[in-house]
Amino acid sequence: MSFLIGDCVQPHDAMRVEKEHQMKHFKDLDACIALLRALQARDDIGPEQKKDVGEAIEEARRLRRKRGAIYVENYRCVRRIAESLVNAFLKR
């Protein structure tokens, strides 16, 4: 038994809270992937941009599959997604 925010919580309750947090994480990633796929399906972006968006989608899918990833790994993955999108739309 543990105390969480002043209330007495059973261990299975804490596990349920963690599972809900994980499901929210998956829903957020699924929404991100759906938005990226919609962007990739547009006709007004070029083939190189579509390739870069595809790389961002793959990176988001890798992040979704990681179990128990530490924050540093998550931040690196988000950085790679952002770099891919910046490269797609701000060619230097």
FIGUDREN-757935 format. One line per 2 residues: number of its first residue (from 1); for each residue x, y, z of N, C-alpha, C, O. Coordinates in nm, 3 decimals, always signed. Example, Ala and Ser with C-alpha at 12.3 -4.5 7.8 and 13.67 -1.06 7.14 Angstrom:
2
1	+1.319,-0.569,+0.780,+1.230,-0.450,+0.780,+1.320,-0.330,+0.780,+1.424,-0.332,+0.846 ~ +1.285,-0.225,+0.708,+1.367,-0.106,+0.714,+1.290,+0.003,+0.787,+1.341,+0.114,+0.804
***
This chain:
92
1	+0.085,-0.116,+0.000,+0.000,+0.000,+0.000,+0.091,+0.124,+0.000,+0.192,+0.126,+0.069 ~ +0.055,+0.223,-0.076,+0.133,+0.346,-0.080,+0.039,+0.465,-0.075,-0.082,+0.453,-0.093
3	+0.099,+0.580,-0.049,+0.022,+0.703,-0.045,+0.052,+0.784,-0.169,+0.168,+0.812,-0.199 ~ -0.051,+0.821,-0.238,-0.037,+0.899,-0.360,-0.129,+1.020,-0.348,-0.251,+1.005,-0.350
5	-0.072,+1.137,-0.336,-0.145,+1.263,-0.324,-0.244,+1.256,-0.206,-0.360,+1.295,-0.218 ~ -0.194,+1.208,-0.095,-0.273,+1.210,+0.027,-0.374,+1.098,+0.042,-0.436,+1.086,+0.148
7	-0.394,+1.018,-0.059,-0.491,+0.909,-0.050,-0.418,+0.776,-0.040,-0.307,+0.760,-0.090 ~ -0.481,+0.684,+0.024,-0.426,+0.550,+0.035,-0.457,+0.475,-0.095,-0.573,+0.463,-0.135
9	-0.352,+0.426,-0.161,-0.369,+0.362,-0.290,-0.312,+0.222,-0.285,-0.200,+0.202,-0.237 ~ -0.386,+0.127,-0.332,-0.339,-0.010,-0.341,-0.240,-0.023,-0.457,-0.247,+0.057,-0.550
11	-0.148,-0.119,-0.454,-0.052,-0.135,-0.564,-0.117,-0.153,-0.700,-0.066,-0.101,-0.800 ~ -0.229,-0.225,-0.706,-0.293,-0.245,-0.835,-0.353,-0.114,-0.888,-0.364,-0.097,-1.009
13	-0.390,-0.022,-0.798,-0.438,+0.108,-0.842,-0.326,+0.189,-0.907,-0.346,+0.256,-1.007 ~ -0.208,+0.180,-0.847,-0.093,+0.252,-0.903,-0.058,+0.195,-1.040,-0.021,+0.271,-1.130
15	-0.070,+0.065,-1.058,-0.042,+0.002,-1.187,-0.146,+0.047,-1.290,-0.113,+0.068,-1.407 ~ -0.270,+0.061,-1.246,-0.376,+0.106,-1.336,-0.350,+0.249,-1.383,-0.370,+0.281,-1.500
17	-0.305,+0.333,-1.291,-0.273,+0.471,-1.326,-0.160,+0.473,-1.428,-0.165,+0.549,-1.525 ~ -0.057,+0.390,-1.407,+0.055,+0.383,-1.501,+0.009,+0.333,-1.637,+0.054,+0.383,-1.740
19	-0.081,+0.235,-1.639,-0.133,+0.182,-1.765,-0.212,+0.290,-1.840,-0.201,+0.302,-1.962 ~ -0.292,+0.368,-1.767,-0.367,+0.477,-1.830,-0.272,+0.580,-1.889,-0.297,+0.632,-1.997
21	-0.164,+0.610,-1.817,-0.065,+0.706,-1.867,-0.002,+0.652,-1.995,+0.019,+0.727,-2.091 ~ +0.029,+0.523,-1.997,+0.089,+0.460,-2.116,-0.009,+0.463,-2.233,+0.033,+0.488,-2.346
23	-0.135,+0.438,-2.208,-0.234,+0.440,-2.315,-0.250,+0.582,-2.371,-0.267,+0.598,-2.492 ~ -0.243,+0.685,-2.286,-0.248,+0.824,-2.332,-0.129,+0.851,-2.421,-0.141,+0.918,-2.524
25	-0.012,+0.800,-2.383,+0.109,+0.815,-2.463,+0.089,+0.752,-2.601,+0.125,+0.813,-2.702 ~ +0.032,+0.633,-2.606,+0.007,+0.566,-2.734,-0.094,+0.644,-2.818,-0.076,+0.657,-2.939
27	-0.199,+0.695,-2.756,-0.299,+0.773,-2.831,-0.236,+0.898,-2.891,-0.265,+0.933,-3.005 ~ -0.150,+0.964,-2.813,-0.083,+1.084,-2.864,+0.007,+1.049,-2.982,+0.009,+1.120,-3.082
29	+0.082,+0.940,-2.971,+0.169,+0.899,-3.081,+0.088,+0.856,-3.203,+0.125,+0.887,-3.316 ~ -0.022,+0.786,-3.180,-0.108,+0.746,-3.293,-0.164,+0.868,-3.364,-0.172,+0.871,-3.487
31	-0.203,+0.970,-3.287,-0.254,+1.093,-3.348,-0.144,+1.163,-3.428,-0.169,+1.215,-3.536 ~ -0.023,+1.164,-3.374,+0.090,+1.224,-3.444,+0.117,+1.151,-3.575,+0.138,+1.215,-3.678
33	+0.117,+1.019,-3.570,+0.142,+0.939,-3.690,+0.032,+0.963,-3.793,+0.060,+0.973,-3.913 ~ -0.093,+0.973,-3.748,-0.204,+0.998,-3.840,-0.189,+1.134,-3.909,-0.214,+1.147,-4.029
35	-0.149,+1.235,-3.833,-0.129,+1.368,-3.893,-0.014,+1.366,-3.994,-0.024,+1.427,-4.100 ~ +0.092,+1.295,-3.961,+0.205,+1.287,-4.054,+0.166,+1.211,-4.181,+0.209,+1.248,-4.291
37	+0.086,+1.107,-4.166,+0.040,+1.032,-4.284,-0.049,+1.120,-4.372,-0.041,+1.114,-4.495 ~ -0.135,+1.199,-4.310,-0.221,+1.290,-4.386,-0.135,+1.392,-4.461,-0.164,+1.426,-4.575
39	-0.031,+1.440,-4.396,+0.060,+1.535,-4.461,+0.131,+1.468,-4.578,+0.147,+1.528,-4.684 ~ +0.173,+1.344,-4.558,+0.243,+1.270,-4.664,+0.152,+1.242,-4.783,+0.199,+1.234,-4.897
41	+0.024,+1.226,-4.760,-0.071,+1.192,-4.866,-0.111,+1.312,-4.950,-0.175,+1.296,-5.054 ~ -0.076,+1.431,-4.908,-0.113,+1.552,-4.984,-0.043,+1.554,-5.118,+0.067,+1.501,-5.134
43	-0.109,+1.616,-5.214,-0.053,+1.624,-5.349,+0.037,+1.745,-5.370,+0.108,+1.752,-5.471 ~ +0.035,+1.839,-5.277,+0.111,+1.962,-5.298,+0.253,+1.959,-5.239,+0.318,+2.063,-5.231
45	+0.301,+1.842,-5.198,+0.439,+1.832,-5.152,+0.517,+1.743,-5.248,+0.461,+1.652,-5.310 ~ +0.644,+1.769,-5.258,+0.728,+1.697,-5.353,+0.770,+1.560,-5.302,+0.748,+1.527,-5.186
47	+0.832,+1.480,-5.391,+0.873,+1.345,-5.353,+0.979,+1.343,-5.243,+0.978,+1.254,-5.158 ~ +1.072,+1.440,-5.243,+1.171,+1.445,-5.137,+1.107,+1.477,-5.003,+1.144,+1.421,-4.900
49	+1.009,+1.568,-5.006,+0.938,+1.601,-4.883,+0.859,+1.481,-4.832,+0.854,+1.456,-4.712 ~ +0.798,+1.407,-4.925,+0.725,+1.287,-4.884,+0.818,+1.185,-4.821,+0.782,+1.118,-4.724
51	+0.940,+1.174,-4.876,+1.039,+1.080,-4.820,+1.077,+1.123,-4.678,+1.086,+1.039,-4.588 ~ +1.100,+1.253,-4.658,+1.137,+1.303,-4.526,+1.024,+1.285,-4.425,+1.049,+1.250,-4.309
53	+0.902,+1.309,-4.468,+0.787,+1.287,-4.379,+0.774,+1.139,-4.348,+0.739,+1.102,-4.235 ~ +0.802,+1.052,-4.446,+0.800,+0.908,-4.422,+0.903,+0.868,-4.317,+0.877,+0.779,-4.236
55	+1.020,+0.932,-4.318,+1.121,+0.904,-4.216,+1.071,+0.946,-4.078,+1.095,+0.877,-3.979 ~ +1.001,+1.058,-4.072,+0.944,+1.104,-3.945,+0.838,+1.005,-3.895,+0.830,+0.979,-3.775
57	+0.759,+0.951,-3.985,+0.658,+0.852,-3.948,+0.725,+0.728,-3.891,+0.683,+0.675,-3.788 ~ +0.828,+0.681,-3.959,+0.900,+0.561,-3.911,+0.962,+0.585,-3.774,+0.961,+0.495,-3.689
59	+1.015,+0.703,-3.752,+1.074,+0.735,-3.621,+0.967,+0.737,-3.513,+0.991,+0.689,-3.402 ~ +0.850,+0.792,-3.543,+0.739,+0.793,-3.447,+0.692,+0.651,-3.418,+0.657,+0.618,-3.305
61	+0.691,+0.567,-3.519,+0.652,+0.427,-3.499,+0.754,+0.354,-3.412,+0.716,+0.271,-3.329 ~ +0.883,+0.384,-3.430,+0.986,+0.324,-3.345,+0.968,+0.367,-3.200,+0.982,+0.287,-3.108
63	+0.937,+0.495,-3.181,+0.915,+0.546,-3.046,+0.795,+0.476,-2.982,+0.797,+0.446,-2.863 ~ +0.691,+0.451,-3.060,+0.572,+0.384,-3.006,+0.604,+0.242,-2.962,+0.548,+0.193,-2.864
65	+0.693,+0.175,-3.034,+0.725,+0.035,-3.003,+0.819,+0.021,-2.884,+0.828,-0.087,-2.826 ~ +0.890,+0.127,-2.846,+0.985,+0.118,-2.735,+0.909,+0.101,-2.605,+0.820,+0.180,-2.572
67	+0.946,+0.001,-2.532,+0.887,-0.023,-2.400,+0.986,+0.023,-2.294,+1.104,-0.013,-2.298 ~ +0.940,+0.101,-2.201,+1.024,+0.144,-2.092,+1.140,+0.231,-2.134,+1.245,+0.231,-2.069
69	+1.123,+0.305,-2.241,+1.230,+0.392,-2.287,+1.250,+0.505,-2.186,+1.155,+0.556,-2.128 ~ +1.374,+0.543,-2.167,+1.403,+0.653,-2.076,+1.379,+0.784,-2.149,+1.373,+0.788,-2.272
71	+1.366,+0.890,-2.074,+1.334,+1.020,-2.132,+1.436,+1.064,-2.235,+1.400,+1.125,-2.336 ~ +1.564,+1.035,-2.211,+1.668,+1.077,-2.305,+1.643,+1.013,-2.442,+1.656,+1.081,-2.544
73	+1.606,+0.886,-2.446,+1.576,+0.818,-2.572,+1.455,+0.882,-2.640,+1.454,+0.900,-2.761 ~ +1.354,+0.915,-2.560,+1.235,+0.979,-2.617,+1.269,+1.114,-2.678,+1.223,+1.147,-2.787
75	+1.350,+1.192,-2.607,+1.387,+1.324,-2.658,+1.470,+1.312,-2.786,+1.453,+1.392,-2.878 ~ +1.559,+1.214,-2.791,+1.638,+1.193,-2.913,+1.548,+1.158,-3.030,+1.568,+1.206,-3.142
77	+1.450,+1.074,-3.004,+1.358,+1.033,-3.110,+1.276,+1.153,-3.159,+1.259,+1.170,-3.280 ~ +1.226,+1.234,-3.068,+1.151,+1.352,-3.106,+1.241,+1.448,-3.183,+1.196,+1.512,-3.279
79	+1.367,+1.458,-3.143,+1.460,+1.545,-3.216,+1.478,+1.497,-3.360,+1.480,+1.579,-3.453 ~ +1.491,+1.365,-3.379,+1.506,+1.312,-3.515,+1.381,+1.337,-3.599,+1.391,+1.366,-3.718
81	+1.264,+1.327,-3.538,+1.139,+1.355,-3.609,+1.136,+1.503,-3.651,+1.104,+1.535,-3.765 ~ +1.169,+1.590,-3.558,+1.169,+1.733,-3.588,+1.271,+1.766,-3.697,+1.241,+1.844,-3.788
83	+1.391,+1.707,-3.689,+1.492,+1.732,-3.792,+1.444,+1.686,-3.928,+1.467,+1.754,-4.029 ~ +1.378,+1.572,-3.933,+1.328,+1.521,-4.059,+1.225,+1.616,-4.119,+1.227,+1.642,-4.239
85	+1.136,+1.668,-4.036,+1.033,+1.760,-4.085,+1.092,+1.894,-4.126,+1.052,+1.953,-4.226 ~ +1.187,+1.942,-4.049,+1.253,+2.068,-4.086,+1.326,+2.051,-4.218,+1.320,+2.138,-4.304
87	+1.396,+1.939,-4.234,+1.465,+1.913,-4.361,+1.367,+1.904,-4.476,+1.399,+1.944,-4.588 ~ +1.249,+1.853,-4.450,+1.150,+1.837,-4.557,+1.098,+1.972,-4.607,+1.077,+1.990,-4.727
89	+1.079,+2.065,-4.517,+1.011,+2.187,-4.555,+1.097,+2.313,-4.553,+1.052,+2.419,-4.597 ~ +1.218,+2.303,-4.503,+1.309,+2.417,-4.504,+1.443,+2.372,-4.561,+1.544,+2.371,-4.491
91	+1.443,+2.334,-4.686,+1.567,+2.289,-4.749,+1.669,+2.402,-4.745,+1.641,+2.516,-4.782 ~ +1.786,+2.367,-4.698,+1.893,+2.468,-4.686,+1.993,+2.451,-4.795,+2.090,+2.526,-4.802
***
